[in-house]
Amino acid sequence: MIEIQNVYKSFDGKNVLKNISAIFESGKTNLIIGQSGSGKTVLMKSIIGLHRIDSGKILYDGRNIPDMQFMKIKKLRQEVGMLFQGSALFDSQTVAQNVMFPLEMFSNMTQIDMENRMKFCLGRVNLDESTYNLFPSEISGGMQKRAAIARAIALNPRYLFCDEPNSGLDPLTSLVIDRLIKEITEEYDITTIVNTHDMNSVMEIGENIIFIKSGEKAWEGNRHQIFDSNNDSLNDFVFASDLYKKVKATNNIQESKQ
């Protein structure tokens, strides 16, 4: 579990995060949503420790990152997996080498154990040995994303961060990635935090959602509650597309008939 308490962050005197508190539960997909410029990316980077907050607490199972010295933060990061926007695989390395990279950097495993772990992780995301020796440019965007997930879980992390995991993917592939993230989260009881503005992801895996507006937490709930909110800012975000406006209209008609 990760808990943040009264988090503030500013840049050059401008408040970007303002008194944000939230609990991100283990074994659940926790989503941070909001428009571009809302502060959600700064919040995720602050939780990871890439930004030092001005005040507040960021607790990893009780361990407060702002109070930790560099070496302890470095050790904690070995418990963290990261799925970057655009996958961020190394172009000069094969799929297998990409997945083995964190094992070579941060573990004391033998070569055989690393290879076995690599095969397990790639198998878990449904990539078989035919992909091992291919380079990222030789596989599809969806396969790249799955390879990136395999790399993110290689060290068996307790915490997993996903930054816009469906960026650049078609709707069907996005659904596959969403479900894979949810399955892995539940299977390994990981505390997973997903930064997204994709409403399809919200409706598919949004078990615990916080909505950020102008650097503040404006709403909190889950995918079942999001259509029933009276929060105008949230509704403007959720129903921005014609599709979801039609969904809302349909729900209103059905409720009026009951």
Secondary structure, DSSP 4 states (H G I P E B T S, - for coil): -EEEEEEEEEETTEEEEEEEEEEE-TTSEEEEE--TTSSHHHHHHHHHTSS--SEEEEEETTEEGGG--HHHHHHHHTTEEEEBTTB---TTS-HHHHHHHHHHHH----HHHHHHHHHHHHHHTT--GGGTT--GGGS-HHHHHHHHHHHHTTT--SEEEEESTTTT--HHHHHHHHHHHHHHHHHHT-EEEEEE--HHHHHHH-SEEEEEETTEEEEEE-TTTGGG---HHHHHHHT-SHHHHHHHHHHHHHHHH-
